[in-house]
């Protein structure tokens, strides 16, 4: 049996919301690990997500308290695969190449910042951006998140929410 990693980024929430709770119940509660690629904006959100094991990096829009508590980039291991996690910066057009230069010896690189889903191999590294989980919007869930399933191989996909 493999490891199910649910990936989100750019939630931009200042407080818990019914949309975050709905997202958790619908997609995150059966995850083995939750990864947030920055621009969380509130520790309350991270406290809620930490019902599951959680990996987090700070993003450019995160307040001082988040930037002090969480690194700007990190690496971690799942099974035989080494993951890199970073938020990203600057213009969206070359973001995958910029974040790739920040890591060596990773098989999967998770990033955020652009709010655009991205799932593509470059230089034998899976670059994965779940897009933005737009949980502030009125009405229903909107945006996207990602799932990465790790066994003897990596399977990743974007989920429109």
HUNORCOR-V279949 format. One record per residue. N is the residue number from 1. RES is the residue in one small letter. OMEGA is omega as a letter, one per 30 degrees, with the letter a starting at -180 (999 if undefined). D_FIRST is the distance of its C-alpha to the first C-alpha in Angstrom with 1 decimal. Layout:
n=N res=RES omega=OMEGA d_first=D_FIRST
n=N res=RES omega=OMEGA d_first=D_FIRST
This chain:
n=1 res=x omega=a d_first=0.0
n=2 res=x omega=l d_first=3.8
n=3 res=x omega=l d_first=7.0
n=4 res=x omega=l d_first=9.5
n=5 res=x omega=l d_first=13.0
n=6 res=x omega=a d_first=16.1
n=7 res=x omega=l d_first=19.2
n=8 res=x omega=l d_first=22.8
n=9 res=x omega=l d_first=26.2
n=10 res=x omega=l d_first=29.8
n=11 res=x omega=l d_first=29.7
n=12 res=x omega=a d_first=33.3
n=13 res=x omega=l d_first=33.5
n=14 res=x omega=a d_first=36.1
n=15 res=x omega=l d_first=34.9
n=16 res=x omega=l d_first=32.3
n=17 res=x omega=l d_first=32.7
n=18 res=x omega=l d_first=31.9
n=19 res=x omega=l d_first=30.1
n=20 res=x omega=l d_first=27.8
n=21 res=x omega=l d_first=27.1
n=22 res=x omega=l d_first=26.5
n=23 res=x omega=l d_first=24.1
n=24 res=x omega=a d_first=22.1
n=25 res=x omega=a d_first=22.0
n=26 res=x omega=a d_first=21.2
n=27 res=x omega=a d_first=18.7
n=28 res=x omega=a d_first=17.8
n=29 res=x omega=l d_first=17.3
n=30 res=x omega=l d_first=13.6
n=31 res=x omega=l d_first=12.9
n=32 res=x omega=a d_first=11.3
n=33 res=x omega=l d_first=14.3
n=34 res=x omega=l d_first=17.5
n=35 res=x omega=l d_first=19.6
n=36 res=x omega=a d_first=23.3
n=37 res=x omega=l d_first=25.3
n=38 res=x omega=a d_first=28.7
n=39 res=x omega=l d_first=31.7
n=40 res=x omega=l d_first=30.4
n=41 res=x omega=a d_first=34.0
n=42 res=x omega=l d_first=33.6
n=43 res=x omega=l d_first=32.1
n=44 res=x omega=l d_first=31.9
n=45 res=x omega=l d_first=29.2
n=46 res=x omega=l d_first=27.1
n=47 res=x omega=l d_first=27.7
n=48 res=x omega=a d_first=26.4
n=49 res=x omega=a d_first=23.2
n=50 res=x omega=l d_first=22.6
n=51 res=x omega=l d_first=21.4
n=52 res=x omega=l d_first=18.0
n=53 res=x omega=a d_first=17.6
n=54 res=x omega=l d_first=19.9
n=55 res=x omega=a d_first=21.1
n=56 res=x omega=l d_first=24.5
n=57 res=x omega=l d_first=27.4
n=58 res=x omega=l d_first=30.9
n=59 res=x omega=a d_first=32.5
n=60 res=x omega=a d_first=36.1
n=61 res=x omega=a d_first=36.8
n=62 res=x omega=l d_first=35.4
n=63 res=x omega=a d_first=38.1
n=64 res=x omega=a d_first=39.2
n=65 res=x omega=l d_first=37.2
n=66 res=x omega=a d_first=33.8
n=67 res=x omega=l d_first=35.0
n=68 res=x omega=a d_first=36.0
n=69 res=x omega=a d_first=32.8
n=70 res=x omega=a d_first=30.2
n=71 res=x omega=l d_first=30.4
n=72 res=x omega=l d_first=31.2
n=73 res=x omega=l d_first=28.4
n=74 res=x omega=l d_first=25.6
n=75 res=x omega=l d_first=22.9
n=76 res=x omega=a d_first=19.5
n=77 res=x omega=l d_first=16.5
n=78 res=x omega=a d_first=12.8
n=79 res=x omega=a d_first=11.1
n=80 res=x omega=a d_first=13.8
n=81 res=x omega=l d_first=15.2
n=82 res=x omega=a d_first=18.3
n=83 res=x omega=l d_first=19.2
n=84 res=x omega=l d_first=22.7
n=85 res=x omega=a d_first=23.8
n=86 res=x omega=l d_first=27.4
n=87 res=x omega=a d_first=29.3
n=88 res=x omega=a d_first=31.9
n=89 res=x omega=l d_first=35.7
n=90 res=x omega=a d_first=38.6
n=91 res=x omega=a d_first=38.9
n=92 res=x omega=a d_first=35.9
n=93 res=x omega=a d_first=37.2
n=94 res=x omega=a d_first=36.1
n=95 res=x omega=l d_first=33.4
n=96 res=x omega=l d_first=30.5
n=97 res=x omega=l d_first=32.7
n=98 res=x omega=a d_first=33.9
n=99 res=x omega=l d_first=30.6
n=100 res=x omega=l d_first=29.4
n=101 res=x omega=a d_first=32.4
n=102 res=x omega=a d_first=31.3
n=103 res=x omega=l d_first=28.4
n=104 res=x omega=l d_first=28.0
n=105 res=x omega=l d_first=25.0
n=106 res=x omega=l d_first=22.3
n=107 res=x omega=l d_first=19.9
n=108 res=x omega=l d_first=19.5
n=109 res=x omega=a d_first=22.5
n=110 res=x omega=l d_first=22.4
n=111 res=x omega=l d_first=25.9
n=112 res=x omega=l d_first=28.0
n=113 res=x omega=a d_first=31.7
n=114 res=x omega=a d_first=32.7
n=115 res=x omega=a d_first=31.3
n=116 res=x omega=l d_first=30.4
n=117 res=x omega=a d_first=26.9
n=118 res=x omega=a d_first=26.1
n=119 res=x omega=a d_first=23.3
n=120 res=x omega=l d_first=24.6
n=121 res=x omega=l d_first=24.3
n=122 res=x omega=l d_first=27.4
n=123 res=x omega=l d_first=27.9
n=124 res=x omega=l d_first=24.4
n=125 res=x omega=l d_first=23.1
n=126 res=x omega=l d_first=21.3
n=127 res=x omega=a d_first=23.7
n=128 res=x omega=l d_first=22.3
n=129 res=x omega=a d_first=24.6
n=130 res=x omega=a d_first=23.4
n=131 res=x omega=a d_first=27.1
n=132 res=x omega=l d_first=28.7
n=133 res=x omega=a d_first=27.7
n=134 res=x omega=a d_first=31.2
n=135 res=x omega=l d_first=31.2
n=136 res=x omega=a d_first=34.9
n=137 res=x omega=l d_first=36.0
n=138 res=x omega=a d_first=37.7
n=139 res=x omega=a d_first=36.4
n=140 res=x omega=l d_first=32.7
n=141 res=x omega=l d_first=29.8
n=142 res=x omega=l d_first=30.5
n=143 res=x omega=a d_first=29.1
n=144 res=x omega=l d_first=25.6
n=145 res=x omega=l d_first=22.4
n=146 res=x omega=l d_first=19.3
n=147 res=x omega=l d_first=15.6
n=148 res=x omega=l d_first=13.6
n=149 res=x omega=a d_first=10.0
n=150 res=x omega=l d_first=9.0
n=151 res=x omega=l d_first=6.9
n=152 res=x omega=l d_first=9.7
n=153 res=x omega=l d_first=11.7
n=154 res=x omega=l d_first=12.8
n=155 res=x omega=a d_first=13.4
n=156 res=x omega=l d_first=16.0
n=157 res=x omega=l d_first=18.3
n=158 res=x omega=l d_first=21.2
n=159 res=x omega=l d_first=21.6
n=160 res=x omega=a d_first=25.2
n=161 res=x omega=999 d_first=25.8
